[in-house]
Amino acid sequence: MPRKASTHRLEPDVQAGLNHLSKVLHRPKNKLMNEAVSRFVQERSIQLVQEMEGVINSLKKYQRSDPDFERAIERLVNDEVAQAGADPLEGRPAGAVQAEIRGLLHA
């Protein structure tokens, strides 16, 4: 793929460090930036995959423990009942979207 020019703003201390490294290593700043960003993308991608795998495993474990989400639904219903008297819009139309949702729920 052809290279694409882009503009990025660096903090002054980062810019100074990049200038210094470029001089000491006798390498273009562009090359150093590409190496650093490439390394960051690779490392961060691996980290995110690991985090996502952990979330997926946690969700699968939860799903196995309550496959039909019966406990979750029961908790939701109990919470709704507990808050019924405190809802200022309970029993009142609250707008077009809400009216449509209520219509679909009661169809």
C-alpha positions as CSV (number, residue, x, y, z in Angstrom):
1,M,0.0,0.0,0.0
2,P,1.4,3.4,-0.8
3,R,2.4,5.6,2.1
4,K,0.0,8.4,3.1
5,A,1.2,11.7,4.6
6,S,-0.5,12.7,7.8
7,T,-0.1,15.4,10.4
8,H,0.0,14.7,14.1
9,R,0.6,17.0,17.0
10,L,3.3,15.9,19.5
11,E,3.8,17.3,23.0
12,P,6.9,19.5,23.1
13,D,8.9,17.1,25.3
14,V,8.1,14.2,23.0
15,Q,9.1,16.3,19.9
16,A,12.4,17.2,21.6
17,G,13.1,13.5,22.5
18,L,12.3,12.5,18.9
19,N,14.6,15.2,17.5
20,H,17.4,14.0,19.9
21,L,17.0,10.3,19.0
22,S,16.9,11.1,15.3
23,K,20.3,12.9,15.6
24,V,21.9,10.3,17.8
25,L,20.7,7.3,15.8
26,H,21.2,9.1,12.4
27,R,17.7,8.0,11.4
28,P,14.9,10.0,10.0
29,K,12.2,11.1,12.5
30,N,9.6,9.6,10.1
31,K,11.2,6.2,10.4
32,L,11.4,6.4,14.2
33,M,7.7,7.5,14.4
34,N,6.6,4.6,12.1
35,E,8.5,2.1,14.2
36,A,7.0,3.5,17.5
37,V,3.5,3.6,16.2
38,S,3.7,0.2,14.6
39,R,5.0,-1.3,17.9
40,F,2.2,0.5,19.9
41,V,-0.5,-0.8,17.5
42,Q,0.8,-4.4,17.7
43,E,1.1,-4.4,21.5
44,R,-2.2,-2.7,22.1
45,S,-4.0,-5.0,19.7
46,I,-2.7,-8.0,21.6
47,Q,-3.7,-6.5,24.9
48,L,-7.2,-5.7,23.6
49,V,-7.7,-9.3,22.2
50,Q,-6.7,-10.7,25.6
51,E,-9.2,-8.3,27.4
52,M,-12.0,-9.2,24.9
53,E,-11.3,-12.9,25.3
54,G,-11.7,-12.4,29.1
55,V,-15.0,-10.6,28.6
56,I,-16.3,-13.3,26.2
57,N,-15.3,-16.1,28.6
58,S,-17.0,-14.3,31.5
59,L,-20.2,-13.9,29.4
60,K,-20.1,-17.5,28.4
61,K,-19.7,-18.6,32.0
62,Y,-22.6,-16.4,33.0
63,Q,-24.7,-17.7,30.1
64,R,-24.0,-21.3,31.2
65,S,-25.1,-20.4,34.8
66,D,-28.4,-18.9,33.6
67,P,-29.0,-20.0,30.0
68,D,-32.5,-18.6,29.7
69,F,-31.6,-15.4,31.6
70,E,-34.4,-16.3,34.1
71,R,-32.6,-14.9,37.1
72,A,-31.6,-11.7,35.2
73,I,-35.2,-11.3,34.1
74,E,-36.5,-11.9,37.7
75,R,-34.1,-9.3,39.1
76,L,-35.2,-6.8,36.4
77,V,-38.9,-7.4,37.3
78,N,-38.2,-7.1,41.0
79,D,-36.3,-3.8,40.5
80,E,-39.1,-2.4,38.3
81,V,-41.8,-3.4,40.9
82,A,-39.7,-1.8,43.7
83,Q,-39.4,1.5,41.7
84,A,-43.0,1.6,40.5
85,G,-44.2,4.2,42.9
86,A,-41.2,6.4,42.4
87,D,-41.5,6.7,38.6
88,P,-43.1,10.1,37.8
89,L,-44.0,9.0,34.3
90,E,-45.6,5.7,35.3
91,G,-48.9,5.3,33.5
92,R,-48.4,8.4,31.4
93,P,-47.5,8.7,27.7
94,A,-44.0,10.2,27.6
95,G,-43.6,10.9,23.9
96,A,-43.9,9.3,20.5
97,V,-41.0,6.8,20.9
98,Q,-42.3,5.7,24.3
99,A,-45.9,5.4,23.0
100,E,-44.6,3.3,20.1
101,I,-42.7,1.0,22.5
102,R,-45.7,0.7,24.8
103,G,-47.9,-0.1,21.8
104,L,-45.5,-2.9,20.7
105,L,-45.3,-4.3,24.2
106,H,-49.0,-4.4,24.6
107,A,-49.8,-5.7,21.1
